[in-house]
């Protein structure tokens, strides 16, 4: 079996509306020589993992010892009531070597797509190791921000042709909640004031 080590994985879910997930989250750890672990489900029993703004710690026991990690593979399924998920960072600590690897994510993780992240994941677009992933993300952004000029001489307008319900619904839900919060605040201010109407 070779050398083994325990690892600590710390996942920071973003503090955005609808950022938490109830989906099953899996990772695969890759080393520099292209060896990798089997898929690992991140789950703390009897705990609600991956909630908005929450930091979750997972203890991984007796996995193959990799002296240096090159990348992290991450994906989620579409199960659970709230499956959308926004991740800030994932931190991996090898107990044997004491090394800590930080994977800055800072994005929404769509269902059933295997994302790849390198340690400290910073690069110029032309130097990105994961070109296919970057292309997919850029194509999605282009669809969201398609514009057209419906009337000559007037400003461009965003079209809805490329926006799917899955992309649009979290944004609409957020806008509805902001409107609701504003309405409640106005009612509270009017109700609590001594204005005579």
C-alpha angles and dihedrals in degrees: 000000000000128000119341134197140182119242135199117215118194117192121192113200114206123256096237130120109276091006095131124085140202092196125114110264122204135185137189121200118217127196130207094265092056094256113140142184125246114263111288122206111219106219135137107205116241092010130105100234128194099027121161112289092358128135114215125195122205125189113214112196131206100352123156111284112245114187091206131017119215102182148356124225115209135181143151135204126231097251127123133045096283108031100163112104134190115193125197103184144341119209123195123195122189109213093203098053099022090227118147122209120196121202112191107207108165097170146091112271111220121212122273096000116123107225120199122208129181125212108283086000099215123139143131114264093253091052097046111130091211103055095159091055091048091049091051092050092047092049090053091050091049090053092051094049101041111142136191137180105237096179121033112246095021126101122276117267130211111248125217096211096101098038116101124205089249090059097039102042098068089050093048091046089052092050090048091051092048089051090048091049091050092048091050091048092050091048091048092049093047093042093049097045127091094229115138112217 
